[in-house]
């Protein structure tokens, strides 16, 4: 496998379901000439309620799916996988593997004014303390308030972005965080950006929401440039979408993430 061939390979992205499409959209903006292969493990969503061992096993299987498509880097667009599986994936695969936690933490630490940061994520991500550890590593004096929000992923997967039940659930989850006086809230799951309107309504205008997708895309660009893997020729990119469950359900909801209809989704 030559360096030249590497440059022409795609960037692989995986998530437990649809949420990673927020990262794909950002990658399309920051790396407009790169091919992208996306795998959503929709048959086993959500990962956030699964065990550490299961999440690592699923993540390794997902990378193998992407490697069969010849990818030059893998983006772990799943916070639960980034929390538990990232070190394992980096040891076992010879290509760059980029997670979603560090870029979001970097942004939150840089913009907080009152030094109180909130983190909402799946139970697995919260239990891993990955965000807490990364924030404290950057600035030990920062206060971190964490809250698991297990119902958010299924609400997003159902497309219930603006229903009353979603607002009620958000109010219940965010009550403690809001009362703690955070000025910055990390959306620690790639599904959560689709709930931004609800989250802003519940938290109020004084709280900045950190959507990691843009930060991750910039990190991916830095990594592929540093590794000499950035595509040199300018041409229309190819996007491939793979799922482990119903392609139709994925296709129906994907437009909400990407802003356009996906013509083809393959089940693997």
N, C-alpha and C positions, 0 to 999 in steps of 0.2 A: 504494500500500500504506500504509494509515494506521497510526498508532501503536496504535490500538485493535485493529485486525486482527492486528498483530504479537503482541500479548499472547496472542491466542487460538491462535497457531501452536504447533506442537510443538517440543520440544527434540530435535535430531538427534544420534545417536551412531553412530560407525562403528569397526570393528576389522577385523583380518584374518580373524577367525573368531569363536569363542565367547567369548574372554577378556573382551571389552568388556561382557559381561553382568554382570560383577562391578561395573562402574561403573553400569550400568542399575539394578541392585538398590539401590545406594546412592542414586541419584537418586530412586527411588521412595520411599525413606524420608525424604529431606530436602526433596523437592518433590512431595508426595503428590497435588497437584491438577493437575500438568502432564502434558500428553500427551507421549509419547516415541515416536520412530521410530528403530528400530535396524537398521543394515545390517551384516551380517557377510559379508565378502568370502571366503567359504569355498572358492571355486574356486581361489584363489591363495594360501591360507595355506600356510606361514608367510611373513610379510614379512621376518622377521629375517635370512634368508639371502639376500635380494635386494639388488640394487645401489641406491645412492642415487637414481639416475635413475628406476628402476622404482618405488621406493617413493613418490616424489613424483608420478609419473604415476598410480599406483593411487589415491593419496589424493585427487587432484583429481577423478578419476572417481567416487570414493565420495561426495564432497561434492555432485557434480552429481546423483547418485541421490537424496540427501537433500533437496536444494533443490527437486526436482520434487514432493516431498511437503509443501512449504511449512513450512520450519522457521525458527525465530527465532534459533537459536544451534546451533552444532555442537561436539560434544565428540569430540576425536580420542582415542579410548580405545585407542590403539595406541602403544606406546612408540617403535617404529621410525618410524612416521609423525610422531610428536611430535618426534623427534630431527631429522628431515630436512625434513619438509614444512610444519611449522607456520608459518614466516615466509612461505612462498609462499601458503599458504591464506589467511592474514590479509591479504595484499596483494590477492588476487584476488576475495575474497568480501566483501560489504557487511554481514555479520552477525558477531557475536562468535564467535570460534573458540578453544576452550579445550583445552589439552594436558594430559597426565598427569604430566609430569616435575616441573615446578616445585612443585606441591602436595606430592608425595612427598618431595622434597628438603627443603622447609620443615619437614615433620614430623620427618624423620630428624635434621636439624641441631639441632632443639629438644630431642630426647630422648637423644642420645648422651651418655654420661658420660665414657668414656675417650677420646673424640675420634677413634675409629677406626670408619669406616663402610664396610660392604661393599655392593657393588652386583652383583646378578645380573640378566642380561638377555639378549636375543638378540644375535648377533654384530653386526648392524647398529647396534643401540643402543649397544653397548660401543664399537664402532669410531668412532662419532660423537663420543664423549667428552662427550655432553650432560650426563650426571649429574655427571661429574667437574667440568666447567666450572661448573655451577650450584651445586654444593656449595662449590667454592673461592671462588665469587663471594660466598657468604654468610659463609664463614669460611676464609681461606686456610691456617690452621694445621691444619685437619682432615686426617687421613690417609684416603685412599680406596683400597680394594682392590676391583678389578673382575674379574668372571668371566663370560664368555659361556657360555650353557647352551643350545645349539641343539636338543637333543633334548627339552627340557621341553615345548615347544609341541605337537609331534606326540604325545607321551605323554598330555598332557591331552586333545587332540582325540580320541584313541582311548578315553578314559575310564579309562586305567590309573593311577588315583590312588594305589592302595595295593599294587600288584604289586611283587614282589621286584626285578624289573628296574629299576623306578623308583627304589627305594632305592639300588640299586647305582650307577645313573647319578648320583644326587644326591651320594652319597659321593665319587665320582670328581671331580665338578665342584667340590664345596665344600671339598675337602681343604685347599687353599691358603688359602682365606678363613678357615676355622676356625682354622688354625694361626697366622694373623696376629693373632688376639686381638680381632676386631671385637666390639662389644657391640650393634651395630645393623645390620640387613641390609635393604636396600631390595629389594623384589620388583619389579624393573624391567620387568615384562611383566604385562599384565592376566590372562594365563592362570595365572600362578604361584600366586595365592592358593588355587587348588584343590589345590595340593601342600603346603599349610601343615603338615599333619600330618607328612608326610615330612621337610619342611625343619626343623621343630622337633625331630624325632627325630635328625636328623643334626647340627644345630648345637648342640643342648642348650638347657636352660632359661634360661641366662644371656644369650641373644641375643634382642633384640627385633626382631620382623619388622614392617616397614613396608609395609602394603597401601595403595596410593595411592587406591583407590576412594573411601573415605570422605572423604579430603582433597579429591579432585576434585569430588565432589558438593557439598561446602560452597563450593568456589570457584565452581562454576556458579551456585549460589544467590546468591552475592555479586554476580556479574556481571549476571545478569538483573535483580536488584533495582536495581543501579546504573544500568542502561540503561533502567529503567522498563518492563521486559518481563515482569515477574512476573504470572502470571494472577491476576485479582482475584476472579473468581467461584469458589465452592467447588462442585465437582461431581466425579463419578466420571471419572477420566482414561481416555483411550484409549491403548493400547499396540499398535504395529505392528512386526512383525518381518520383515525382508527378508534374503535370502541370495542368493549367486551360484551356489550348488551345491545339493546334495541337501537339501531342506527336512526330510525325515524324520530324517536323521542329526542335523541341528541340533536338531530338536524332542526327540529322544531324550536328548541330552546337556544341553539347556538347563535341564532340571529341577534338575540338580545345581548350577547356578549360581543360579537364581532361587528354588528351593524349591517350585515348582508347575509344573504342565503348561501348556505353551503350546498353545492350540487351533489357531491358524492361523499358518503361516509361508509367506510368498510368495517365489517365486524370480524374480529380475529379471535 
